[in-house]
Amino acid sequence: MLAVLSPGQGSQKPGFLNPWLDVAGVEARLRWWSALAGVDLVHLGTRADADEIKDTARTQPLLVAAALLAAEHLPMHDVALVAGHSVGELGAAALAGVLPAEAAVTLAGVRGREMAAACALEPTGMAAVLGGDPDEVLAALETHGLHAANRNGAGQIVAAGAVAGLEKLAAEPPARARIIRLQVAGAFHTPYMAPAEAALADVAAGVTVADPARILLSNLDGNPVGHGRETLRRLVRQVTAPVRWDLCMRALADLGVTGVIELPPAGTLAGLVKRELKGGGAPEIVTLNTPDDLPAARRLIARHGGPAAHRPAAHFRVVVSPAAGVFTPVAELAEGAEVRAGQVLGHVAGRQGPVEVTAHHTGSLTEWLAHHADPVAPGQPLVRIGGSH
């Protein structure tokens, strides 16, 4: 099975679209999309310097446009699965057939402008936490009033929140962890972005959507999304919700993905996949950055894609914690057991007493993501349930 991935903010590089302007029709398409996004995509992708394309309002539509431009030159009908990181999920939704390309670029423009405006309301930021025990890292973030905005796998959690909290985290890092401040405008994917989420929701309400034509993984929980309206709801909610790229990569492995193409500006997601999906089952990867990379990408699709890729594939759901506390799974439920919708899977013991954790879907208990006596936070994934489309 072949997956096409669309990168998010931070992957941009000055001049990365220069080679694409030599392809017939690309400049005209960029000028049309510029009118929709409210920014000059041709200038941003060719002549703008690093500081200019670091601006959230400009970066987000630029990245979505770049991914969609490159994908137009691939045989996407032979691609089984798409996913995107953060704003890249808008591009992935368009490639899945949920949104027209024009709608994706327009929404990226709104999203970028509104998130930039939200960042200006108070001093916030983000920092990458590299290494350390994941539970200890999450506990440290909670101590300093910070949020785990991105969980990227490969030993990387991105903290976000007030600048004062980030400074305390840097002064008191978790054991065996390094803290690297990120050059971003504010605390993306946290409640600080609530005004941007509300503004994006107002515009998104007028978008016509369709159900995905291929598997589309969601940043919310790594699950495939089956309905267009649900996809749009998740895209809006993503502005304040954490990006669970770790769960998306786990789904790539669960679904048996053997080939991966990262769209331009490529490299970041390919690196995470290489570090996370190692060993005999590691997928073959092509980073598509210039038109010169198109032949290799098409050959990869020929080897790993094709009509057979559209046959029903494994479908996974993640059950998350309803509260903060300590998790206790039902003792007799082992991985591989069949569970039914509504069945109790365990309990979370918190300050208000025990809260039941129940299955929302019928299927097989594929994997416990939390174990006996593990401390858990609200929304933290506890168990993965598999079924079929």
C-alpha positions in Angstrom: 0.0 0.0 0.0 1.2 3.5 -0.9 0.8 6.7 1.3 1.3 10.3 0.2 2.1 12.7 3.0 1.7 16.5 3.1 4.1 18.4 5.4 3.3 21.2 7.9 4.7 24.5 9.1 8.5 24.5 9.6 9.3 22.5 6.5 9.4 25.5 4.2 12.7 26.7 2.6 13.4 29.9 0.7 13.0 29.5 -3.1 11.7 25.9 -2.9 9.1 26.5 -5.6 11.5 27.9 -8.1 12.0 24.6 -10.1 8.2 24.1 -10.3 7.7 27.4 -12.2 9.3 25.8 -15.2 6.4 23.4 -15.4 3.6 24.5 -17.8 0.6 25.9 -15.9 2.1 26.1 -12.5 2.6 29.8 -12.3 -0.9 30.5 -13.5 -2.3 28.1 -10.9 -0.3 29.8 -8.2 -1.6 33.2 -9.2 -5.2 32.0 -9.1 -4.7 30.4 -5.7 -3.0 33.6 -4.5 -6.2 35.5 -5.1 -8.0 33.0 -2.9 -5.4 32.8 -0.2 -4.9 36.6 0.0 -1.1 36.3 -0.3 1.4 36.3 -3.3 2.3 32.6 -3.5 4.6 33.1 -6.5 6.7 35.6 -4.6 6.6 33.6 -1.4 7.7 30.3 -3.1 10.5 31.9 -5.1 11.9 35.2 -4.0 10.9 35.6 -0.3 13.5 35.1 2.4 13.4 32.8 5.4 11.9 35.5 7.7 9.1 36.3 5.3 8.0 32.7 4.8 8.2 32.1 8.6 5.1 34.3 9.0 2.2 32.0 9.8 -0.2 34.0 7.7 2.0 33.4 4.6 3.4 30.0 5.4 0.2 28.0 5.8 -1.4 28.7 2.3 2.1 28.4 0.7 2.6 24.8 2.1 -0.9 23.7 1.1 -0.5 25.1 -2.4 2.9 23.5 -2.9 1.7 20.0 -1.9 -1.4 20.2 -4.2 0.7 21.5 -7.1 3.1 18.6 -6.9 0.3 16.0 -6.5 -1.3 17.2 -9.7 1.7 15.6 -11.5 1.2 12.2 -9.8 -1.2 9.3 -10.7 -3.2 9.9 -7.5 -5.8 7.4 -8.6 -3.3 4.6 -7.6 -2.7 6.1 -4.2 -4.5 4.3 -1.3 -3.8 6.6 1.6 -3.1 10.3 2.4 -2.2 12.1 5.6 -0.9 15.6 6.5 0.8 17.1 9.5 -1.0 20.1 11.0 -1.9 22.5 8.1 -0.8 19.8 5.8 -4.0 18.0 6.7 -5.9 20.5 4.6 -3.8 19.4 1.6 -4.4 15.8 2.4 -8.1 16.3 2.7 -8.1 17.8 -0.8 -6.1 14.9 -2.2 -8.6 12.5 -0.6 -11.4 14.2 -2.5 -13.1 15.8 0.6 -12.4 19.4 -0.4 -11.8 21.1 -3.8 -8.2 22.4 -4.0 -9.5 25.9 -4.1 -11.3 25.4 -0.8 -8.2 23.9 0.8 -6.1 26.9 -0.2 -8.7 29.4 0.9 -9.1 27.7 4.3 -5.3 27.6 4.7 -5.3 31.4 4.1 -8.0 32.0 6.7 -6.3 29.6 9.2 -2.9 31.2 8.8 -4.2 34.8 9.2 -6.4 33.9 12.2 -3.7 31.9 14.0 -1.3 34.8 13.5 -3.8 37.1 15.0 -4.4 34.8 18.0 -0.6 34.6 18.5 -0.5 38.4 18.9 -3.0 38.4 21.9 -0.4 37.3 24.5 3.2 36.1 24.6 3.2 32.3 23.9 5.5 29.9 22.1 6.6 26.4 21.5 9.6 24.2 22.3 10.7 20.7 21.1 11.4 18.3 23.9 13.8 15.7 22.6 14.4 12.4 24.5 13.4 11.7 28.1 10.7 9.3 29.4 7.4 10.3 27.7 5.4 10.1 30.9 8.0 12.2 32.7 8.0 14.8 29.9 4.2 15.0 30.0 4.2 15.4 33.8 6.8 18.2 33.5 4.6 20.0 30.9 1.6 19.8 33.2 3.7 21.1 36.1 4.6 24.2 34.1 1.1 24.8 32.7 2.1 23.7 29.2 0.4 21.6 26.5 1.7 18.7 24.4 0.9 20.4 21.1 2.6 17.9 18.9 3.5 14.3 19.6 5.7 13.5 16.6 7.1 10.1 17.6 10.8 9.3 17.5 11.2 10.7 20.9 9.9 14.1 20.1 7.1 16.0 22.0 6.5 19.7 21.3 5.5 21.8 24.3 3.4 24.9 23.9 2.0 27.6 26.1 3.0 30.8 27.9 6.6 32.0 27.5 7.1 32.0 31.2 6.2 28.3 31.4 8.5 27.5 28.5 11.4 29.3 30.3 10.7 27.2 33.5 10.8 24.0 31.4 14.1 25.0 29.8 15.5 25.8 33.3 14.2 22.4 34.7 14.2 19.9 31.9 13.0 16.4 32.4 15.8 13.8 32.9 17.7 12.9 29.7 15.7 15.5 27.7 16.9 18.4 25.6 14.7 21.5 25.2 14.9 23.5 21.9 12.9 26.7 21.6 11.1 26.8 18.2 11.0 30.0 16.2 7.2 30.2 15.9 4.7 33.0 16.5 2.8 31.3 19.4 1.3 28.3 21.0 -0.3 26.4 18.0 -2.6 23.5 18.7 -3.6 24.7 22.2 -6.5 26.6 23.8 -4.6 29.8 23.0 -5.8 29.4 19.4 -9.5 29.4 20.3 -10.3 32.7 18.5 -8.7 31.3 15.3 -10.7 28.0 15.6 -13.9 30.0 15.9 -13.1 32.2 12.9 -12.1 29.2 10.7 -15.4 27.4 11.7 -17.4 30.4 10.4 -15.8 30.1 7.0 -15.7 26.3 6.9 -19.4 26.1 7.5 -19.9 27.3 3.9 -17.7 24.7 2.3 -19.2 21.8 0.3 -17.6 18.5 1.1 -17.6 14.9 -0.1 -16.7 11.6 1.6 -13.0 10.6 1.2 -12.2 8.6 -2.0 -9.2 7.1 -0.3 -8.0 6.4 3.3 -7.5 9.8 5.1 -5.7 9.6 8.5 -6.7 12.2 11.1 -4.1 14.1 13.3 -6.6 13.9 16.1 -6.2 10.1 16.8 -4.5 8.5 13.8 -7.9 7.0 12.7 -9.1 7.0 9.1 -12.0 9.4 8.7 -14.9 8.0 6.7 -17.2 11.1 6.2 -16.6 14.5 4.7 -18.5 16.5 7.3 -16.6 14.8 10.1 -13.3 15.5 8.3 -14.2 19.2 8.1 -15.1 19.3 11.8 -11.8 17.7 12.7 -9.8 20.2 10.4 -11.4 23.1 12.3 -10.9 21.4 15.8 -7.3 20.8 14.9 -6.4 24.4 15.4 -6.6 24.0 19.2 -6.2 20.2 19.4 -2.8 18.4 19.7 -1.3 16.9 16.5 -0.9 13.1 17.1 1.5 12.4 14.3 2.8 9.5 16.4 -0.6 7.8 16.0 -0.7 8.5 12.3 2.6 6.8 11.8 1.4 3.8 13.9 -1.6 3.6 11.6 0.8 3.5 8.6 2.4 0.5 10.1 -0.9 -1.1 11.1 -2.3 -0.7 7.6 0.8 -2.3 6.0 2.0 0.8 4.1 5.1 -0.2 2.1 5.7 3.0 0.1 5.7 6.7 1.2 5.9 9.8 -0.9 6.3 13.1 0.9 5.2 16.2 -1.0 7.2 19.4 -1.2 8.8 20.8 0.8 9.7 17.3 1.6 12.1 15.8 4.3 10.6 16.4 7.7 7.9 13.8 7.7 10.2 11.3 5.8 12.7 11.7 8.6 10.1 10.9 11.2 8.9 7.9 9.3 12.4 6.6 8.9 13.2 6.9 12.6 9.8 5.4 13.7 9.2 2.7 11.2 12.4 0.8 11.2 13.4 -2.8 10.6 12.1 -5.3 8.0 8.8 -3.6 7.6 10.2 -0.1 6.9 8.5 1.5 3.9 10.4 2.7 0.8 10.4 6.5 0.8 10.7 9.2 -1.9 11.0 12.9 -1.0 9.4 14.9 -3.8 11.0 18.3 -3.8 11.5 19.3 -7.5 10.1 18.1 -10.8 13.2 16.1 -11.2 11.9 13.8 -8.4 8.7 13.0 -10.2 10.0 10.0 -12.1 11.1 8.3 -8.9 7.8 9.1 -7.3 5.8 7.6 -10.2 8.0 4.5 -10.1 7.3 4.1 -6.4 3.5 4.4 -7.1 3.9 1.8 -9.8 5.6 -0.6 -7.3 3.4 0.0 -4.3 0.1 1.4 -5.5 -2.4 0.4 -8.1 -6.1 -0.4 -8.1 -5.6 -3.3 -5.6 -4.7 -0.6 -3.0 -8.4 0.5 -2.9 -9.7 -2.8 -1.5 -11.1 -2.7 2.0 -8.3 -2.2 4.5 -8.0 -2.4 8.3 -9.9 0.4 10.1 -8.9 1.5 13.5 -10.5 3.5 16.3 -8.7 4.9 19.3 -10.5 5.1 22.7 -9.3 8.1 24.7 -9.4 8.8 28.4 -12.5 10.6 29.6 -10.7 12.2 32.6 -7.4 12.7 34.4 -6.3 10.0 36.8 -4.9 6.5 36.9 -6.0 3.9 34.4 -7.0 0.3 35.2 -7.9 -1.9 32.2 -10.3 -4.8 32.6 -8.0 -7.7 33.6 -9.4 -10.4 31.3 -9.2 -8.3 28.2 -6.1 -9.2 26.2 -4.9 -7.9 22.9 -6.7 -9.7 20.1 -10.0 -10.0 22.1 -13.3 -9.1 20.4 -15.1 -6.2 22.0 -18.6 -4.7 21.3 -19.8 -1.2 21.3 -20.6 0.0 24.8 -18.4 -2.7 26.5 -16.4 -1.5 29.5 -12.7 -1.6 28.8 -11.4 -0.2 32.1 -11.7 2.7 34.6 -9.9 5.9 35.2 -9.7 6.8 38.9 -9.5 10.5 39.5 -10.4 13.1 42.1 -14.1 12.7 41.4 -14.0 8.9 41.6 -13.7 6.2 38.9 -14.9 6.9 35.4 -15.8 4.0 33.0 -13.9 3.7 29.7 -16.1 2.1 27.1 -15.7 1.0 23.5 -17.5 3.2 20.9 -17.2 0.6 18.2 -17.3 -3.2 17.8 -14.1 -4.8 16.7 -10.9 -6.5 18.0 -8.8 -5.0 20.7 -5.7 -4.4 18.6 -3.4 -2.7 21.1 -3.3 -1.3 24.6 -1.8 2.2 24.5 -2.0 2.6 28.3 -1.5 -0.1 31.0 -2.4 -0.8 34.5 -1.7 2.0 37.0 -0.5 4.4 34.2 -1.3 8.1 34.9 -3.4 9.5 32.1 -4.7 12.9 30.9 -8.1 13.7 29.4 -8.1 12.8 25.7 -5.0 10.6 26.0 -5.3 7.4 23.8 -5.9 4.3 25.9 -6.7 1.5 23.5 -6.8 0.9 19.7 -9.7 -1.1 18.3 -9.5 -2.6 14.8 -12.2 -3.6 12.4 -12.8 -3.3 8.7 -14.4 -0.8 6.3 
